[in-house]
Amino acid sequence: MVDQLERTIALENHWLIYTLLGWEHLATCMVSYFLVETAQLQYPHRWAYGVLWLVQILLAAATVKLIRGQPTIEESPYKPIINRLWLTFLILCCNVAGLNVIAGLPVFTFLPVLATLSSFAFLVLAGLLSRHFLFAALVMFVSGSFMARFPNIGFPIYGGSWLLVLQSLGIIFLVRRKRFLPTPVSPVHCSHKPHSTVPVIGLYQ
């Protein structure tokens, strides 16, 4: 099932999806950093953050949909599980933001908790799929500690950590993609009489 999932990842260009998502997420984090530290948007203008991150989620969904397109092969049984995992992650992130508001604290005081949730999600993937995700879990764990220690630059740390993780995964997927692409074969040379008909032989296995 894991091989089937890797084949799906390769043929649906997930390496490009992860690369673009990393930069989109970093851009959203930097805009949030500007709004928090420079513009200092707090109550009653906190709705601007909700709009910003909603746009980011919709943009990410559109990126995945446009690049992946319609599935051309049978999907792995792991795919629905992974989709539900990241949906749960988004719901919990929204819950953390809601608790921040209910507690009456400045916006994104609980930002390091998002790094903890990210680390947990990657640990689940490491146990379910591959040990390679342990690196991603470790990066997010360490970034959460730095975000708690340096809250004024929490967003650049969070966005940079996700960028590092997603770019690394994108490179791994790009390298492994070659295993699942059709391999060109040498044309078959055969002698034949002039004006004879030669069967067409496929160029790809």
N, C-alpha and C positions, 0 to 999 in steps of 0.2 A: 504493500500500500504506500510505503514511503517513496519507492521508486516511481510509482504512478503519480504521486504528488510532485516529485521533482520534474517529471516529464511535463506535467501541466504548467509548472512554474517556468520551465524553459520555453515552451512553445507560446505562452501567453506574455512573454517579454516582461516578467516580473522584475528583472534587473533594472529596466527603465522606469517602471512604476516606483520602485523603492528609491531610485535616484531622485526623481522629481518630487516625491513626497517629502524627502529629507529637506530639500530646499524650500518647499512650500511651508513646511512646519517651522523652519528657522525664520522665514520672513514673518510669519504670524507672531512668533515669540518676540522678535525685534520690535514689531509694531506695538505689541503689548508692553514691552519694556519702555518704549517712548511714552506711551499713555500713562504708565504708572509713575515713572521717575521724572519725566520732563513735564508733561501736561498735568500730571498729578490728578487724574480723573478719579474721583471717589463719589460717594453718594451726593446728589441724586443722578449722577451720570454713569452709574455702573452698567447700564444697559448696553453701552458701547462695546464693552468686552464680550457680552453675550452675542451681539451681532457679529463681531470680528471672528470669534471662534466658530460660530455657526457657518459663516462663509467659508472658513477653512475646512470644516468637515464636508460641506457640499462640494468644494473644489477638489478635495481628496477623492471623494466618491466619483466625481466626474472624470478625474484623471485615470482612476482604475478602470472605469467603464470604457473610456475611449481607447485606451491602449490595449486592454485585454480583449475587448470585442466579444463576439459570441463564441462560447466554447466549441472547439473543433474536435476534441477528444473526450473520452469518458472521464468524468471528474473523480478524484480520489475521495474515498469515504472520510478522509481526514478534513477535507475542505469545509464542510458544514460546521465541524467542531471548531476549526480555527476562526471561521467567521463569527460564531457565537462567542468565542473567547474575546475577540476584539470589540464586539458589540457590548459585552459585559464590561470591558475596560472603559469604554466611552460613558456608559451609564454611571459607573462608579466615579469617574472624573467629574461628571455633572453633579453627582451627589456631594463630592468634596467641595465643589464651588458653592453649592447650596448651603452646606453647613457653615462655610466661611461667612456667608451673608447673614444667616440666622444668628450666628455668634456675635454679629455686630463688629467684626474686625475689619481692618483695611483689606481691600481686594487682594486676593492671591497670597494671603498670609500662610495658607496651607499648601502653597505650591510644592514644597518638597515631598508632600504625600503623593503627588502625581508621579514623581520619580520612583517611589516605592511601588506604586501600582504597575508602572511600566516594568520594573524589575521582576515583579511577581508574574506578569504575563509572559515574559521571556523565559522564566524558570519553568512555567508550564509547558512551553514549546520545547524546551530542552529535554524535559522528561518524556514528552510525547513523541518528538521527532528526531532531534539531533543535539549532540552536545555542543555544537557550534553556537547555539543560542545562549550558552553559559557566559560567553564573552559579552553579549549584549546585556544580560542580566547584571553582570558585574559593573559594566559601564554606568548603567542607570542607578545602581546601588551607590556607587561612589559619587555620582553627580548629585544625588539627593543629599548626601552628607555635606557637600560643598555648598549646595543651595541653602541649607539650614545655617551654615557658618557665614555665608556671604549673601544675605537675602536681597541686598540692593542690586545684585547682578544675577539674581536667580533665573530670570528668563533667558539671558544669553547662555548660561550654563546648561539649562534644560534643552534649549533649542540646539546648541552645539553638540550635546550628548546624543540626541536623536539623530542629528545629521551624521555623526561618526558611525553610529550603529547602522543606519539605513544605507549609507554609502558603502560600508564594509559588506553588508549583505548583498547589495547590488553587484559588487565586484565578484563575490563568490558565485552568485547566480549566473553572471555573465560567463565566467570561466566554465562552470558546469553545463552551461547551455549547449556547448559544442557536442556533448555526449549524446544529445537527443535530436540534433538536427540531421537531416538527410545528408549522407556522405556521397560526394560525386564519385563515379566509377569511370574507368577508362572505357572509351568507345570500343565496341567489338569490331575487329578488323576481319573481314571475310572477302574472299575472292568471288566474283560473280561475272557473268557475261554482260557485255554492254546491253543496255536497254532492259535488263532484267529488273524485277521488282524485289527490293530488300525489305524485310519486315522492320518496322520501327522499334527500336530498343530504347527503353527508358533510360534517362541519364542519371536517375537517382534510385537508390535502393528503396 
